[in-house]
Amino acid sequence: MSTFLSKDVIAGLEAAQKADLRKKSRLRVESNKNSYPVLQLKKSGFCVEVERAPMIRGLVDLYDGDKHLKQCLIVASKEENGIVHFEYKRNTNTQTAAPRDFYQEKSAVALIPHLL
C-alpha cells in the first residue's frame, strides 16, 4: 500500500482545513485600523492566514464579533503551511466597567433595637 499523496491532494486538504477554520471562527484582530480574521485562539497566542495578514506585530486588539476581548502585545513566532502563529508578550482582558478611583465600603446594615 502506498502512502504517497500528490502535491495537489495535499494542497487541497490544507485549503479545506483553512476554510473549515474560517467558517467556525468569529474572532478577528485589529492592528492600525486594519482587521484580520483569526483562525484559532490559543492560551499563548492565536493563528492567522499568511495570505490575509502581513507579519503584524506590536499592540493589537482581539475581538469576538463586536465584543472586545483583549488588548495584546504580540510577536510572530512561526509560519507553517500558510498559517502564521502569533504569541502574546502581554495580554490584558478588557473591563466592562470603569475603574473606581475611590474605596467603596460594603453596604452597612443597621439593626433596629426592639422597643417594649
C-alpha positions as CSV (number, residue, x, y, z in Angstrom):
1,M,0.0,0.0,0.0
2,S,1.4,3.4,-1.0
3,T,1.2,6.4,1.4
4,F,2.3,8.9,-1.2
5,L,0.0,11.8,-1.8
6,S,0.4,14.2,-4.7
7,K,1.1,17.9,-4.1
8,D,-2.3,18.7,-5.5
9,V,-4.1,16.5,-3.0
10,I,-2.0,17.9,-0.1
11,A,-2.7,21.5,-1.2
12,G,-6.5,20.6,-1.4
13,L,-6.5,19.2,2.1
14,E,-4.7,22.2,3.5
15,A,-7.2,24.6,1.8
16,A,-10.1,22.6,3.1
17,Q,-8.7,22.8,6.7
18,K,-8.3,26.6,6.4
19,A,-11.8,27.0,5.0
20,D,-13.2,25.0,7.9
21,L,-11.3,27.1,10.5
22,R,-12.5,30.3,8.8
23,K,-16.2,29.2,8.9
24,K,-16.0,28.3,12.6
25,S,-14.3,31.4,13.8
26,R,-15.9,34.8,14.6
27,L,-12.6,36.1,16.0
28,R,-10.7,39.0,14.5
29,V,-7.6,41.0,15.3
30,E,-7.3,44.7,14.6
31,S,-4.0,46.5,14.1
32,N,-3.5,50.0,12.7
33,K,-7.2,50.3,11.7
34,N,-7.0,47.0,9.7
35,S,-8.9,43.9,10.6
36,Y,-7.7,40.3,10.1
37,P,-9.7,37.1,10.7
38,V,-8.2,34.8,13.4
39,L,-8.3,31.1,12.6
40,Q,-7.6,29.7,16.0
41,L,-7.2,31.2,19.5
42,K,-4.8,29.5,22.0
43,K,-3.8,30.2,25.5
44,S,-0.4,31.5,24.4
45,G,-1.5,33.3,21.2
46,F,-3.5,32.9,18.0
47,C,-3.2,32.0,14.3
48,V,-3.9,34.0,11.2
49,E,-3.6,33.1,7.5
50,V,-0.5,34.4,5.9
51,E,-2.3,35.5,2.7
52,R,-4.8,37.6,4.6
53,A,-2.5,39.2,7.1
54,P,1.1,40.5,6.9
55,M,3.6,39.9,9.6
56,I,1.8,42.2,12.1
57,R,3.4,42.9,15.5
58,G,3.0,45.3,18.4
59,L,-0.2,46.3,20.1
60,V,-3.4,44.8,18.7
61,D,-7.0,44.4,19.8
62,L,-8.7,41.0,19.8
63,Y,-12.5,40.8,19.1
64,D,-15.2,38.1,19.1
65,G,-17.7,39.6,16.8
66,D,-18.3,43.1,18.2
67,K,-17.2,42.2,21.7
68,H,-13.7,43.5,22.6
69,L,-11.9,40.6,24.4
70,K,-8.3,41.6,24.9
71,Q,-5.6,44.1,24.1
72,C,-2.4,42.3,23.3
73,L,1.2,42.9,22.6
74,I,2.2,40.2,20.1
75,V,5.1,38.9,18.1
76,A,5.1,36.4,15.2
77,S,6.6,33.2,16.3
78,K,6.5,30.9,13.3
79,E,4.9,30.2,9.9
80,E,3.8,26.8,8.7
81,N,1.5,25.6,6.0
82,G,0.4,29.1,5.2
83,I,-0.6,29.9,8.8
84,V,1.3,32.4,11.0
85,H,1.3,31.7,14.7
86,F,1.5,34.8,17.0
87,E,2.5,34.7,20.6
88,Y,1.5,37.1,23.4
89,K,4.1,39.1,25.1
90,R,1.3,40.7,27.1
91,N,-2.4,40.3,27.0
92,T,-4.9,42.3,29.1
93,N,-8.6,41.4,29.3
94,T,-10.9,44.4,28.8
95,Q,-13.0,45.7,31.6
96,T,-16.8,46.1,31.4
97,A,-16.9,48.9,33.9
98,A,-14.7,51.9,34.5
99,P,-12.3,51.6,37.4
100,R,-13.2,53.5,40.6
101,D,-10.8,56.0,41.9
102,F,-12.1,55.7,45.5
103,Y,-12.7,53.0,48.0
104,Q,-16.3,51.9,48.4
105,E,-17.2,50.3,51.7
106,K,-19.6,47.4,51.8
107,S,-23.1,48.3,52.4
108,A,-23.7,48.7,56.2
109,V,-26.7,47.0,57.7
110,A,-28.1,48.6,60.9
111,L,-30.1,46.8,63.4
112,I,-33.1,48.4,64.9
113,P,-33.4,47.7,68.6
114,H,-36.5,46.0,69.9
115,L,-38.6,48.5,71.9
116,L,-41.0,47.3,74.6
